[in-house]
């Protein structure tokens, strides 16, 4: 596939979030697809913050978007752009369209608009602005006005969308949208077109909820004679039940997937890539493979369904592949550990990470290493410590005190001797021993637990549980 756009310009994509909320998972996928397409073709990927809604846009949301992008590894070329910086340019284009006869001053009042809306509802037809000012070129004194697009009314507009295919809309359905408000500020429709043109955007890859907007924006593009972008409208992500993705399904901010749910960025990237795009039967796809393989031809036309279980399993794969030092650093932060405690976490990580699919699980599994004595046993662990079990713990403690070498092979041999001497199977001793050492019924192998905790801590924890608590 060519690394240039149909009109021979170098490929440029963009991600243009609105900072009225955090970077949600659907937006993250849009950003990923744009990033991969640009990187695959050796083009540019730009980030534009569409902050024209000054009432709802917040610095907190902007920072969260930038933080989420960086966490996902979606670096953008150059600095990030802010749409509000270009309002003068947007107004300039609106006035040029006015001069060229592709727009008009509309002096309709809110009452007049409401009356038209009410009539359309009464007649059960779609509401379309019918402005008496459409063909009036002279200003009406100093009255407030908006500048509206003079949309074409005859014929049709066709978009050959790279995902949706050929889509046609009758021009009569395209309304005379507002370009410039009465206070001189631009609308989203105008600002997007002008910014995409000025930034050299060649491919507009976004959710298919913007497909209708594309026809309205094309009317502006053609009125100004701008090069037309290639459109690719990607189906939205749905929940497991097929309904539009909501918070109850997982439409959370990207920061929640990192901080609250404990996912790794490479797992989220891999999962989002496979939500609506595929390469043969490959499920585990590295960043370099994604860049090499990504194209628009294999983006599906149907909505994808978000599956938390699949994401969690994929994250488990990446946890098991991750560097132990890196995981220890991430888990240490969750447990509030001091730097001196991290060495123990690193040494335990090869065992711990085989049993966890998220950093939350990993931190929970590691917490026994740093628990204060006497341990608080969960109900299942406490139930294991019967009178017979405590007796066997006493025998194990006596054997371990005399042990010369505190390593896994020596520990295993000693525990097996105690089990044989008591006439019990190894599991009958291992389970109460695990309960005494960790406070729970699941953990890494019991000999690894003893080795990780060390002689003094292990013996102390066993001694704590040898006698029933009052």
C-alpha positions as CSV (number, residue, x, y, z in Angstrom):
1,X,0.0,0.0,0.0
2,X,1.2,3.5,-0.8
3,X,2.7,5.6,2.0
4,X,1.1,8.7,0.5
5,X,-2.5,9.9,0.3
6,X,-4.5,9.6,-2.9
7,X,-3.5,13.2,-3.8
8,X,0.2,12.4,-3.2
9,X,0.5,14.2,0.1
10,X,2.5,12.4,2.9
11,X,0.1,10.6,5.2
12,X,-1.0,12.5,8.3
13,X,-3.6,11.3,10.9
14,X,-4.8,12.9,14.0
15,X,-6.6,12.2,17.3
16,X,-8.8,15.0,18.4
17,X,-10.4,14.4,21.8
18,X,-12.7,16.8,23.6
19,X,-11.4,17.6,27.1
20,X,-14.8,17.5,28.8
21,X,-14.0,14.1,30.3
22,X,-11.1,11.7,30.6
23,X,-9.6,9.5,27.9
24,X,-12.1,6.7,27.7
25,X,-11.4,3.3,26.2
26,X,-13.2,4.0,23.0
27,X,-11.2,7.1,22.4
28,X,-8.0,5.2,23.2
29,X,-8.8,2.7,20.4
30,X,-9.4,5.6,18.0
31,X,-6.0,7.1,19.0
32,X,-4.3,3.7,18.6
33,X,-5.7,3.1,15.1
34,X,-4.6,6.6,14.0
35,X,-1.2,6.1,15.5
36,X,-0.7,2.7,13.9
37,X,-1.8,3.8,10.5
38,X,0.6,6.8,10.6
39,X,3.5,4.7,11.9
40,X,2.8,1.9,9.4
41,X,3.1,4.4,6.5
42,X,6.0,6.4,7.9
43,X,3.6,9.4,8.2
44,X,2.7,11.8,11.0
45,X,0.4,11.4,13.9
46,X,-0.9,14.6,15.5
47,X,-2.8,15.3,18.7
48,X,-5.3,18.1,18.8
49,X,-7.3,19.0,21.9
50,X,-10.7,20.2,20.8
51,X,-11.3,22.7,23.7
52,X,-13.8,25.0,22.0
53,X,-16.3,24.2,24.8
54,X,-14.7,26.5,27.4
55,X,-17.5,25.8,29.9
56,X,-17.0,22.0,30.0
57,X,-13.3,21.8,29.1
58,X,-11.0,21.4,32.1
59,X,-7.3,21.4,32.7
60,X,-7.7,18.2,34.7
61,X,-9.3,16.4,31.7
62,X,-6.6,17.7,29.4
63,X,-3.8,16.4,31.7
64,X,-5.6,13.0,32.0
65,X,-5.8,12.7,28.2
66,X,-2.1,13.5,27.8
67,X,-1.2,11.1,30.6
68,X,-3.3,8.3,29.2
69,X,-1.7,8.7,25.7
70,X,1.8,8.6,27.2
71,X,0.9,5.5,29.3
72,X,-0.3,3.7,26.2
73,X,2.9,4.6,24.3
74,X,1.0,6.7,21.7
75,X,3.5,9.4,21.1
76,X,2.5,12.2,18.8
77,X,4.6,14.2,16.4
78,X,5.5,17.7,17.5
79,X,3.5,19.4,20.3
80,X,-0.1,19.0,21.0
81,X,-2.4,21.5,19.4
82,X,-5.3,23.3,21.1
83,X,-8.3,24.2,18.9
84,X,-9.1,27.3,20.8
85,X,-5.8,28.8,19.6
86,X,-7.1,29.0,16.1
87,X,-10.4,30.8,16.6
88,X,-9.3,33.8,14.5
89,X,-8.4,31.5,11.6
90,X,-11.8,29.7,11.9
91,X,-13.6,33.1,11.8
92,X,-11.5,34.1,8.8
93,X,-12.6,31.0,6.8
94,X,-16.3,31.6,7.8
95,X,-16.0,35.2,6.4
96,X,-14.3,33.9,3.2
97,X,-17.2,31.5,2.7
98,X,-19.6,34.5,3.2
99,X,-17.7,36.5,0.5
100,X,-17.8,33.6,-1.9
101,X,-21.5,33.0,-1.5
102,X,-21.1,29.6,0.2
103,X,-22.5,31.0,3.5
104,X,-24.9,33.7,4.7
105,X,-25.8,35.9,7.6
106,X,-28.8,34.5,9.4
107,X,-30.8,36.9,11.7
108,X,-33.4,34.3,12.7
109,X,-34.4,34.6,16.4
110,X,-34.7,31.8,18.8
111,X,-38.5,32.2,18.7
112,X,-38.5,31.8,14.9
113,X,-36.3,28.7,15.1
114,X,-38.6,27.2,17.8
115,X,-41.6,27.8,15.7
116,X,-40.0,25.9,12.7
117,X,-39.0,23.1,15.0
118,X,-42.5,22.8,16.4
119,X,-44.0,22.8,12.9
120,X,-41.6,20.0,11.8
121,X,-42.6,17.9,14.8
122,X,-46.3,18.5,14.2
123,X,-45.8,17.4,10.5
124,X,-43.7,14.5,11.6
125,X,-40.8,15.3,9.4
126,X,-37.0,15.9,10.1
127,X,-36.3,19.5,11.2
128,X,-34.3,21.5,8.6
129,X,-33.6,25.2,8.9
130,X,-35.5,27.2,6.4
131,X,-34.0,30.6,6.8
132,X,-35.5,33.6,5.0
133,X,-32.0,35.0,4.9
134,X,-30.4,32.3,2.8
135,X,-30.5,34.3,-0.4
136,X,-30.1,37.8,1.1
137,X,-26.6,39.2,0.7
138,X,-27.0,42.6,2.3
139,X,-26.5,43.0,6.1
140,X,-29.5,43.9,8.2
141,X,-28.1,46.8,10.2
142,X,-26.4,46.0,13.5
143,X,-28.7,43.1,14.5
144,X,-26.9,40.0,15.9
145,X,-26.5,37.2,13.4
146,X,-24.9,33.9,12.9
147,X,-23.0,32.8,9.8
148,X,-24.6,29.6,8.3
149,X,-23.4,27.3,5.6
150,X,-25.4,27.5,2.4
151,X,-25.5,23.8,1.9
152,X,-26.2,22.3,-1.5
153,X,-29.8,21.3,-2.0
154,X,-29.7,19.4,-5.2
155,X,-28.0,16.1,-6.0
156,X,-26.2,13.8,-3.5
157,X,-22.9,13.5,-1.7
158,X,-21.0,10.2,-1.8
159,X,-18.2,9.1,0.5
160,X,-16.1,6.1,-0.3
161,X,-15.3,5.2,3.3
162,X,-12.4,2.9,3.9
163,X,-14.4,1.0,6.5
164,X,-18.0,1.6,5.8
165,X,-17.7,1.4,2.0
166,X,-19.7,3.6,-0.4
167,X,-22.2,5.8,1.6
168,X,-24.6,8.2,-0.1
169,X,-26.6,11.1,1.3
170,X,-29.1,13.3,-0.5
171,X,-28.0,16.9,-0.3
172,X,-31.5,17.9,0.7
173,X,-30.8,16.2,4.0
174,X,-27.7,18.4,4.8
175,X,-28.8,21.4,6.9
176,X,-27.5,24.9,6.8
177,X,-25.4,24.5,9.9
178,X,-24.0,27.4,11.9
179,X,-20.3,28.1,11.1
180,X,-19.8,31.2,13.3
181,X,-22.0,32.0,16.4
182,X,-23.3,35.4,17.0
183,X,-20.5,36.0,19.6
184,X,-18.0,35.3,16.8
185,X,-16.9,31.9,18.1
186,X,-16.7,29.0,15.7
187,X,-18.7,25.8,15.9
188,X,-17.2,22.4,16.1
189,X,-18.1,21.6,12.4
190,X,-16.2,24.6,11.0
191,X,-13.2,24.3,13.4
192,X,-12.6,20.6,12.6
193,X,-12.5,21.2,8.9
194,X,-10.2,24.2,9.1
195,X,-7.8,22.6,11.6
196,X,-7.6,19.3,9.6
197,X,-6.8,21.3,6.4
198,X,-4.3,23.6,8.1
199,X,-2.6,20.6,9.8
200,X,-2.4,18.7,6.5
201,X,-4.5,15.8,7.8
202,X,-5.0,13.3,4.9
203,X,-6.9,10.5,6.7
204,X,-9.7,11.0,9.2
205,X,-10.1,7.8,11.2
206,X,-12.8,8.1,13.9
207,X,-15.9,6.5,15.3
208,X,-18.8,5.8,13.0
209,X,-21.0,8.1,15.2
210,X,-19.2,10.9,13.2
211,X,-20.3,9.5,9.8
212,X,-23.2,11.9,9.4
213,X,-20.8,14.8,10.3
214,X,-18.6,13.9,7.5
215,X,-21.2,14.8,4.9
216,X,-21.8,18.2,6.6
217,X,-18.0,18.8,6.8
218,X,-17.5,17.8,3.2
219,X,-19.9,20.6,2.2
220,X,-17.5,23.1,3.9
221,X,-14.4,21.4,2.4
222,X,-15.8,21.6,-1.1
223,X,-17.0,25.1,-0.7
224,X,-13.5,26.2,0.2
225,X,-11.8,23.9,-2.4
226,X,-9.8,22.1,0.2
227,X,-8.3,18.7,-0.5
228,X,-10.7,16.0,0.7
229,X,-9.4,13.6,3.3
230,X,-9.8,9.9,3.2
231,X,-12.5,8.9,5.7
232,X,-12.5,5.7,7.8
233,X,-15.4,5.5,10.2
234,X,-14.8,2.7,12.7
235,X,-17.8,0.9,14.4
236,X,-18.2,1.8,18.1
237,X,-17.4,-0.6,20.9
238,X,-20.4,-2.3,22.5
239,X,-20.8,-4.0,25.8
240,X,-21.1,-7.8,26.2
241,X,-24.9,-7.5,25.9
242,X,-24.6,-5.7,22.5
243,X,-25.7,-2.4,24.0
244,X,-23.7,0.8,23.6
245,X,-20.7,0.7,25.8
246,X,-21.3,2.4,29.1
247,X,-19.5,2.6,32.5
248,X,-21.1,-0.6,33.7
249,X,-19.5,-2.3,30.7
250,X,-16.1,-0.8,31.0
251,X,-16.3,2.6,29.4
252,X,-13.9,4.0,32.1
253,X,-11.1,6.4,31.8
254,X,-7.8,4.8,30.7
255,X,-6.4,5.8,34.1
256,X,-8.9,3.5,35.8
257,X,-7.6,0.5,33.8
258,X,-4.1,1.4,35.0
259,X,-4.7,2.5,38.6
260,X,-7.9,0.8,39.8
261,X,-7.9,-2.4,37.7
262,X,-4.2,-3.0,37.4
263,X,-3.6,-3.6,33.6
264,X,-0.4,-3.1,31.7
265,X,-0.4,-0.7,28.8
266,X,0.9,-3.3,26.3
267,X,-2.1,-5.6,27.2
268,X,-4.6,-2.7,26.8
269,X,-3.0,-1.8,23.4
270,X,-3.1,-5.4,22.3
271,X,-6.7,-5.8,23.4
272,X,-7.9,-2.6,21.8
273,X,-6.1,-3.5,18.5
274,X,-8.1,-6.7,18.3
275,X,-11.4,-5.0,19.1
276,X,-12.4,-4.5,15.5
277,X,-9.2,-5.4,13.6
278,X,-7.5,-8.7,13.0
279,X,-4.5,-10.3,11.4
280,X,-5.3,-13.9,10.6
281,X,-5.8,-15.8,13.9
282,X,-3.1,-13.8,15.8
283,X,-4.1,-12.8,19.3
284,X,-0.8,-11.8,20.9
285,X,0.5,-9.0,18.8
286,X,3.6,-7.0,19.7
287,X,4.0,-3.3,19.0
288,X,6.4,-3.9,16.1
289,X,4.0,-6.4,14.6
290,X,1.1,-4.1,15.0
291,X,2.9,-1.3,13.1
292,X,4.0,-3.7,10.4
293,X,0.6,-5.3,9.9
294,X,-2.0,-2.6,10.6
295,X,-4.2,-1.5,7.7
296,X,-7.7,-0.2,7.3
297,X,-8.8,-3.1,5.0
298,X,-9.1,-5.4,8.0
299,X,-11.1,-3.1,10.2
300,X,-14.5,-4.8,10.6
301,X,-17.8,-3.1,9.8
302,X,-19.7,-4.5,12.8
303,X,-19.4,-3.2,16.4
304,X,-17.0,-5.1,18.7
305,X,-18.0,-6.4,22.1
306,X,-16.0,-5.5,25.1
307,X,-15.0,-8.6,27.1
308,X,-13.3,-8.0,30.5
309,X,-12.4,-11.7,30.9
310,X,-10.6,-11.7,27.6
311,X,-8.7,-8.5,28.5
312,X,-7.8,-10.0,31.9
313,X,-6.4,-13.2,30.4
314,X,-4.4,-11.2,27.9
315,X,-3.1,-9.0,30.7
316,X,-2.1,-12.2,32.5
317,X,0.0,-13.2,29.5
318,X,1.8,-9.8,29.6
319,X,2.4,-10.0,33.3
320,X,4.1,-13.3,33.0
321,X,6.2,-11.9,30.1
322,X,7.1,-8.7,32.0
323,X,10.4,-8.0,33.6
324,X,10.5,-8.8,37.4
325,X,12.1,-5.5,38.4
326,X,9.4,-3.6,36.5
327,X,6.6,-5.6,38.1
328,X,8.1,-5.2,41.5
329,X,8.3,-1.4,41.1
330,X,4.6,-1.3,40.1
331,X,3.5,-3.6,42.9
332,X,5.7,-1.8,45.5
333,X,3.8,1.4,44.8
334,X,0.4,-0.4,45.3
335,X,1.6,-1.8,48.7
336,X,3.3,1.3,49.9
337,X,6.6,-0.5,50.4
338,X,9.9,1.1,51.2
339,X,12.8,0.8,48.8
340,X,14.5,-1.8,51.0
341,X,11.6,-4.1,50.8
342,X,11.6,-4.2,47.0
343,X,14.4,-6.8,46.8
344,X,12.2,-9.4,48.5
345,X,9.5,-8.6,46.0
346,X,11.8,-9.0,43.0
347,X,13.0,-12.4,44.3
348,X,9.4,-13.5,44.8
349,X,8.1,-12.2,41.4
350,X,8.9,-15.3,39.3
351,X,6.5,-17.3,41.5
352,X,4.0,-14.6,42.2
353,X,3.4,-13.6,38.6
354,X,2.4,-17.0,37.5
355,X,-0.8,-16.7,39.6
356,X,-2.0,-13.2,38.7
357,X,-3.8,-11.7,35.8
358,X,-3.7,-8.1,37.0
359,X,-1.5,-5.9,39.1
360,X,-4.3,-5.8,41.7
361,X,-4.1,-9.6,42.0
362,X,-0.3,-9.5,42.0
363,X,-0.2,-7.0,44.8
364,X,-2.8,-9.0,46.8
365,X,-0.8,-12.2,46.3
366,X,2.4,-10.5,47.4
367,X,1.0,-8.8,50.5
368,X,1.7,-11.8,52.8
369,X,5.4,-11.2,52.4
370,X,5.1,-7.9,54.3
371,X,2.2,-8.7,56.7
372,X,2.7,-7.8,60.3
373,X,2.7,-10.5,63.0
374,X,0.6,-12.0,64.3
375,X,-1.1,-12.6,60.9
376,X,-4.8,-11.9,60.4
377,X,-6.0,-15.2,58.9
378,X,-8.9,-15.3,56.5
379,X,-11.8,-17.6,57.5
380,X,-10.7,-20.4,55.2
381,X,-7.1,-20.4,56.5
382,X,-8.3,-20.2,60.2
383,X,-10.6,-23.2,59.6
384,X,-7.5,-25.3,58.7
385,X,-5.8,-24.8,62.0
386,X,-7.5,-27.6,63.9
387,X,-6.0,-29.1,67.1
388,X,-4.3,-31.9,65.0
389,X,-3.0,-29.3,62.5
390,X,-1.5,-27.2,65.3
391,X,0.2,-30.3,66.7
392,X,1.8,-31.0,63.3
393,X,2.8,-27.3,63.1
394,X,4.7,-27.8,66.3
395,X,6.5,-30.8,64.9
396,X,7.4,-28.9,61.8
397,X,8.6,-25.9,63.8
398,X,10.9,-28.2,65.8
399,X,12.3,-29.8,62.7
400,X,12.8,-26.4,60.9
401,X,14.6,-24.9,64.0
402,X,17.3,-27.5,63.7
403,X,17.7,-27.1,59.9
404,X,21.2,-26.2,58.9
405,X,20.5,-24.9,55.4
406,X,17.5,-22.7,54.7
407,X,16.9,-23.3,51.0
408,X,14.0,-24.8,49.0
409,X,15.5,-28.4,48.6
410,X,16.5,-28.6,52.3
411,X,13.1,-27.2,53.4
412,X,11.2,-29.7,51.2
413,X,13.2,-32.6,52.6
414,X,12.5,-31.5,56.2
415,X,8.8,-31.0,55.7
416,X,8.4,-34.3,54.0
417,X,10.1,-36.0,57.0
418,X,7.6,-34.4,59.3
419,X,4.7,-35.5,57.2
420,X,5.9,-39.1,57.0
421,X,6.6,-39.2,60.8
422,X,3.0,-38.0,61.5
423,X,1.6,-40.5,59.1
424,X,0.0,-37.8,56.9
425,X,0.3,-36.9,53.3
426,X,2.4,-33.9,52.4
427,X,-0.7,-31.9,51.6
428,X,-2.2,-32.4,55.1
429,X,0.9,-30.5,56.5
430,X,1.4,-28.1,53.6
431,X,-2.1,-26.5,53.9
432,X,-2.0,-25.6,57.6
433,X,1.6,-24.5,57.2
434,X,0.5,-22.3,54.3
435,X,-2.3,-20.8,56.5
436,X,0.2,-20.1,59.3
437,X,2.8,-18.5,57.0
438,X,0.5,-16.5,54.7
439,X,-2.9,-16.2,56.4
440,X,-4.7,-17.6,53.4
441,X,-5.1,-20.9,51.5
442,X,-3.5,-20.0,48.2
443,X,0.1,-18.9,47.7
444,X,3.2,-19.8,45.8
445,X,4.6,-23.3,46.6
446,X,5.0,-23.8,50.4
447,X,8.8,-24.4,50.1
448,X,9.2,-21.2,48.1
449,X,7.2,-19.3,50.7
450,X,9.5,-20.6,53.5
451,X,12.6,-19.6,51.5
452,X,11.2,-16.2,50.6
453,X,10.2,-15.3,54.2
454,X,13.5,-16.5,55.6
455,X,14.3,-18.5,58.7
456,X,13.4,-16.0,61.5
457,X,10.1,-14.7,60.0
458,X,9.0,-18.2,59.0
459,X,9.6,-19.7,62.4
460,X,8.0,-16.8,64.2
461,X,4.8,-17.0,62.1
462,X,4.6,-20.8,62.6
463,X,5.1,-20.3,66.4
464,X,2.3,-17.7,66.4
465,X,-0.2,-20.3,65.2
466,X,1.0,-23.4,67.2
467,X,-1.4,-22.5,70.1
468,X,-5.1,-21.7,69.7
469,X,-5.9,-18.0,70.2
470,X,-8.0,-17.0,73.1
